[in-house]
Amino acid sequence: MMRFTHSLPTLCLTVVALLFSASFAQAESATTLSDVEQQIRETSEQLLALDEEIARSNEMKKSLVDSLNATRSRAGEREQRLQGLSEDITRYSKRLNALDARLEDAQKGIEARKFLMAEVLRNSQSIGKQTSLKIILQNDDPAVADRLGVYTEYVLAAQNAAVLEQAAVLERVQTARNTAAQDRNWLNHLKRKASGQRDTLTDSAEATQRDINQVEKGLNEKTRTVAQLKADQERLQALMNELKALQSSQSGYFIAGQGRYPAPVKGRLSARFGDIKSVGKLTWSGLFIEANMGIPVRAIADGEIIYSNWLQGFGHLVIIDHGDNYTSLYGGNRDVILPVGEWVQSGATIATVGDSGGQSSSGVYFEIRHNAIAEDPLTWLNPI
């Protein structure tokens, strides 16, 4: 019975990891083609949903912009109305100031007329008394006194008429002033109303602008998401193409011959897959076939030699890649004949039987692995 200096499962895994680390790592974590296709479908659905959301957001933005323009237009109209009202109020204020000045002048005129009438009346009374006394003392003509009285009456009548006219002017000016003050008060009312409307429209425009900014922010985020999803979709498509190429490159050749492959050497089967080893609790990951020293060791199937050298615990070792991540391993050889990279046909001699693995008898240690995991070789070979 052969005894390897290292456990066969551990060393086999080490060899495979060294030789096929990238390939087997990809095989262990690879995403299946159906998974990638599902991801592409989901990404396309997300893109379609985002396109619909972006379309709705653009419609919302357009509606908000139209509303904003209309609100700003109305606010502009209110602003123009306010400017017009302010000009009207200024004009009425100037008119009121002018009317106040006229009222003051008219009031002074009345006071002056009244004062003049009082002076005339006092003077006429004084003249009348002096004239009457003089006539009595000097025996002058009484007609003179009569004429003086008539003149005085004329003067008083004229002054009285002037006072009445001035009072009428004062009344008209006062009426005009009251009308102007009433009109200005109405204009101030309209201005306050227009100002409130303008402020309301301005607030509405600001709120609409905030809504537009929010919609634009959402659009920018959605656009960035779309760009990211498209990039993801491109990567997924590339991965799917790669997986399709890998899938198409899988020939199915090796698995098609399962159960019909010849043993690598004729001899006696002394250890089977899964048997407990004599040392420890380790189990066999392959077969040991005892055979005469120096007879040919043959490849069980077509493939490429990917390892052909001495390895601790295996002696002179040959590993053949049969495609589709299947490999066969031949250890304990005396000589290895073919180099790495050589393509061999089924039945080709790749080595000679030896005892280089440290076994007590000559023979071949043989494994079959898929994705670096050992399988029972007897399920692949003709009955030994």
C-alpha positions in Angstrom: 0.0 0.0 0.0 1.4 3.4 -0.9 1.8 6.2 1.7 2.0 9.8 0.6 3.9 12.2 2.8 1.1 14.7 2.6 -2.7 14.2 2.6 -3.9 13.7 -0.9 -7.0 16.0 -0.7 -5.0 18.9 0.6 -2.2 18.5 -1.9 -4.6 18.1 -4.8 -6.5 21.2 -3.9 -3.2 23.0 -3.6 -2.1 21.9 -7.0 -5.4 22.8 -8.6 -5.5 26.2 -6.9 -2.0 27.0 -8.1 -2.7 25.9 -11.7 -6.3 27.0 -12.1 -6.9 29.6 -9.4 -8.5 32.1 -11.8 -10.6 29.6 -13.7 -11.9 27.7 -10.7 -12.5 30.9 -8.7 -14.7 32.1 -11.5 -16.4 28.7 -11.7 -17.2 28.8 -7.9 -18.5 32.3 -8.0 -19.7 32.6 -11.5 -23.1 34.1 -12.3 -25.2 31.9 -14.5 -26.4 33.1 -17.9 -30.0 33.0 -16.7 -29.1 35.1 -13.7 -27.4 37.7 -15.9 -30.4 37.7 -18.3 -32.7 38.2 -15.3 -30.6 41.1 -14.1 -30.7 42.7 -17.6 -34.5 42.3 -17.7 -34.7 43.9 -14.3 -32.4 46.7 -15.3 -34.4 47.3 -18.4 -37.6 47.4 -16.4 -36.0 49.9 -14.0 -34.8 52.0 -17.0 -38.4 52.0 -18.4 -39.9 53.0 -15.1 -37.3 55.8 -14.7 -38.0 57.0 -18.3 -41.7 57.1 -17.4 -40.9 59.0 -14.2 -38.6 61.4 -16.0 -41.4 62.0 -18.6 -43.9 62.7 -15.8 -41.4 65.0 -14.1 -40.8 66.9 -17.3 -44.5 67.3 -17.8 -44.8 68.5 -14.2 -41.9 70.9 -14.7 -43.5 72.3 -17.9 -46.8 72.8 -16.1 -45.0 74.5 -13.1 -43.0 76.7 -15.5 -46.1 77.8 -17.3 -47.8 78.5 -14.0 -44.7 80.4 -12.8 -44.7 82.5 -16.0 -48.4 83.3 -15.7 -48.0 84.2 -12.0 -45.0 86.4 -12.7 -47.0 88.1 -15.5 -49.9 88.8 -13.2 -47.5 90.0 -10.5 -45.9 92.3 -13.1 -49.3 93.7 -14.0 -50.0 94.3 -10.3 -46.7 96.1 -10.0 -47.5 98.3 -13.0 -50.9 99.0 -11.5 -49.2 99.9 -8.2 -46.9 102.3 -10.0 -49.9 103.9 -11.8 -51.8 104.3 -8.5 -48.8 105.7 -6.8 -48.5 108.3 -9.5 -52.2 109.1 -9.3 -52.0 109.4 -5.5 -49.0 111.7 -5.8 -50.9 113.8 -8.3 -54.0 114.0 -6.0 -51.7 114.9 -3.1 -50.3 117.8 -5.1 -53.8 118.9 -6.0 -54.9 118.8 -2.4 -51.9 120.8 -1.4 -52.8 123.4 -4.0 -56.4 123.4 -2.9 -55.3 123.8 0.7 -53.3 126.8 -0.4 -56.3 128.3 -2.2 -58.5 127.7 0.8 -56.1 129.5 3.0 -55.9 132.4 0.5 -59.7 132.5 0.2 -60.1 132.4 4.0 -57.6 135.3 4.3 -59.5 137.2 1.6 -62.8 136.9 3.4 -61.2 138.0 6.6 -59.6 141.0 4.8 -63.0 141.9 3.2 -64.7 141.7 6.5 -62.1 143.9 8.1 -62.4 146.4 5.3 -66.2 146.5 5.7 -65.8 147.2 9.4 -63.4 150.0 8.6 -65.7 151.5 6.0 -68.7 151.2 8.4 -66.8 152.9 11.2 -65.5 155.7 8.9 -69.0 156.3 7.5 -70.5 156.5 10.9 -67.8 159.0 12.0 -68.2 161.1 8.8 -72.0 161.0 9.1 -71.9 162.4 12.6 -69.4 165.1 11.8 -71.3 166.1 8.6 -74.7 166.3 10.3 -73.3 168.5 13.1 -71.4 170.7 10.6 -74.5 171.3 8.6 -76.5 172.3 11.7 -73.7 174.7 12.9 -72.8 176.1 9.5 -76.2 176.0 7.8 -74.6 174.0 4.8 -76.7 172.2 2.2 -78.3 169.0 3.5 -78.0 167.4 0.1 -74.3 166.9 0.7 -74.9 164.8 3.7 -77.4 162.7 1.8 -74.9 162.1 -1.0 -72.2 161.0 1.5 -74.7 158.5 3.0 -75.5 157.1 -0.4 -71.8 156.7 -1.2 -71.2 154.9 2.0 -74.0 152.6 1.3 -72.6 151.8 -2.1 -69.2 151.1 -0.7 -70.6 148.8 2.0 -72.8 147.0 -0.6 -69.7 146.5 -2.8 -67.7 145.1 0.1 -70.5 142.9 1.1 -70.8 141.5 -2.4 -67.1 140.9 -2.5 -67.3 139.0 0.8 -70.1 136.9 -0.5 -68.2 136.1 -3.7 -65.1 135.2 -1.7 -67.2 132.9 0.5 -68.6 131.2 -2.6 -65.1 130.7 -3.9 -64.1 129.3 -0.5 -67.1 126.9 -0.6 -66.2 125.7 -4.2 -62.6 125.2 -3.2 -63.6 123.3 -0.1 -65.9 121.1 -2.2 -63.1 120.4 -4.7 -60.7 119.6 -1.8 -63.2 117.2 -0.2 -63.6 115.5 -3.6 -59.9 115.2 -4.1 -59.4 113.9 -0.6 -62.1 111.3 -1.2 -60.6 110.2 -4.5 -57.1 110.0 -3.0 -58.5 107.9 -0.1 -60.1 105.5 -2.8 -56.8 105.3 -4.6 -55.0 104.4 -1.4 -57.5 101.6 -0.9 -56.9 100.4 -4.4 -53.1 100.6 -3.8 -53.3 98.5 -0.7 -55.5 95.9 -2.4 -53.1 95.8 -5.5 -50.1 95.6 -3.1 -51.7 92.6 -1.3 -52.4 90.9 -4.6 -48.9 91.5 -5.8 -47.4 90.1 -2.6 -49.7 87.0 -2.8 -48.6 86.5 -6.4 -45.0 87.0 -5.5 -45.3 84.4 -2.7 -47.0 82.0 -5.1 -44.3 82.5 -7.7 -41.6 81.8 -5.1 -43.4 78.6 -4.0 -43.7 77.5 -7.6 -40.0 78.2 -8.2 -39.2 76.0 -5.2 -41.4 73.2 -6.6 -39.5 73.6 -10.0 -36.2 73.4 -8.2 -37.3 70.2 -6.4 -38.5 68.7 -9.7 -35.2 69.6 -11.3 -33.3 68.1 -8.4 -35.3 64.9 -8.8 -34.7 64.9 -12.6 -31.0 65.3 -12.1 -31.0 62.4 -9.7 -33.1 60.2 -12.0 -30.8 61.2 -14.9 -27.7 60.1 -12.9 -29.5 56.9 -12.0 -30.3 56.2 -15.6 -26.7 56.8 -16.6 -25.6 54.4 -13.9 -28.2 51.8 -14.9 -27.2 52.0 -18.5 -23.6 51.5 -17.5 -24.6 48.5 -15.4 -26.7 47.2 -18.3 -23.7 47.5 -20.6 -21.5 45.6 -18.1 -24.2 43.0 -17.7 -24.5 42.6 -21.5 -20.8 42.2 -21.8 -20.9 39.6 -19.0 -23.8 37.8 -20.7 -21.8 37.8 -24.0 -18.9 36.4 -22.2 -21.0 33.7 -20.5 -22.6 32.8 -23.8 -19.2 32.5 -25.4 -18.1 30.4 -22.4 -21.2 28.3 -22.7 -20.7 27.8 -26.4 -17.1 26.8 -25.8 -18.2 24.0 -23.4 -18.1 20.9 -25.6 -19.7 18.4 -23.3 -17.1 15.9 -24.7 -15.7 14.6 -21.4 -19.0 14.1 -19.7 -20.4 12.3 -22.8 -17.9 9.4 -22.2 -18.7 9.0 -18.5 -18.6 5.3 -17.5 -16.8 4.2 -20.6 -13.2 5.5 -20.1 -10.4 2.9 -19.8 -8.3 2.9 -16.7 -5.0 4.7 -17.1 -3.1 1.4 -16.4 -3.9 -2.3 -16.0 -3.5 -3.6 -12.5 -5.0 -4.3 -9.2 -7.3 -1.8 -7.5 -6.0 -1.5 -3.9 -7.6 1.8 -2.8 -11.0 3.3 -3.7 -12.5 6.7 -3.6 -13.7 7.5 0.0 -11.8 4.6 1.7 -10.4 5.4 5.1 -6.6 5.6 5.0 -4.4 3.6 7.3 -3.1 6.7 9.0 -5.5 9.1 10.7 -9.1 9.6 9.6 -8.4 10.9 6.1 -10.1 9.3 3.1 -8.9 8.7 -0.4 -9.9 11.3 -3.0 -9.1 8.9 -5.9 -7.9 5.4 -6.7 -4.6 3.6 -6.4 -4.0 1.0 -9.0 -1.0 -1.3 -8.4 0.9 -2.1 -11.6 4.3 -3.3 -12.7 7.1 -0.7 -12.7 7.8 0.9 -16.1 4.7 0.0 -18.0 2.9 2.9 -19.8 0.5 5.2 -18.1 -2.1 6.4 -20.6 -4.5 9.4 -20.8 -8.0 8.3 -20.3 -9.4 11.0 -22.7 -8.3 13.8 -25.1 -7.0 16.9 -23.4 -4.2 19.3 -22.7 -1.4 18.6 -20.3 -1.4 21.5 -17.8 1.0 20.1 -15.2 3.9 17.7 -15.8 6.5 17.7 -13.0 7.5 16.3 -9.6 5.3 17.4 -6.7 5.8 16.6 -3.0 3.4 13.9 -1.9 2.5 12.9 -5.5 5.9 12.2 -6.9 6.1 12.7 -10.7 2.6 14.1 -11.5 0.7 14.7 -14.7 -2.6 16.6 -14.9 -4.7 16.8 -18.0 -7.4 19.4 -18.7 -10.3 17.7 -20.6 -12.4 20.9 -21.0 -15.6 22.0 -19.2 -13.6 22.2 -16.0 -12.9 18.5 -15.9 -9.3 17.3 -15.1 -7.7 13.9 -14.5 -4.6 13.5 -12.2 -2.0 10.8 -12.5 0.6 10.5 -9.7 3.5 8.3 -8.5 5.0 8.0 -12.0 8.6 7.0 -12.6 9.0 9.2 -15.7 6.8 12.0 -17.1 7.1 12.0 -20.9 5.2 15.0 -22.3 5.6 18.7 -21.4 3.0 21.2 -20.3 0.9 22.5 -23.1 1.0 19.3 -25.1 -2.3 18.0 -26.5 -2.8 14.3 -26.1 -5.3 11.9 -27.6 -7.2 9.3 -25.6 -4.9 6.3 -24.9 -1.7 8.3 -25.4 1.3 7.4 -23.2 1.9 10.3 -20.8 4.2 8.6 -18.2 5.5 5.3 -16.9 4.5 3.5 -13.7 6.8 4.1 -10.7 6.8 4.6 -7.0 7.9 8.2 -6.8 5.0 9.2 -4.5 6.6 7.4 -1.6 4.3 4.3 -1.9 5.4 0.8 -0.8 4.5 -0.6 -4.2 4.6 0.6 -7.7 1.4 1.9 -9.3 -0.7 4.9 -10.3 -2.6 7.3 -8.1 -5.6 8.5 -10.2 -8.2 11.2 -9.6 -11.0 12.9 -11.6 -12.0 16.4 -10.6 -14.7 18.8 -11.7 -14.3 22.5 -10.7 -11.5 21.3 -8.4 -13.8 18.9 -6.5 -12.8 15.3 -6.6 -15.4 12.8 -7.9 -15.4 9.0 -7.7 -13.3 7.8 -10.7 -15.1 4.5 -10.8 -18.2 6.3 -12.1 -16.2 7.4 -15.1 -14.2 4.3 -15.9 -14.9 0.9 -17.4 -15.0 -1.7 -14.7 -11.6 -2.4 -13.4 
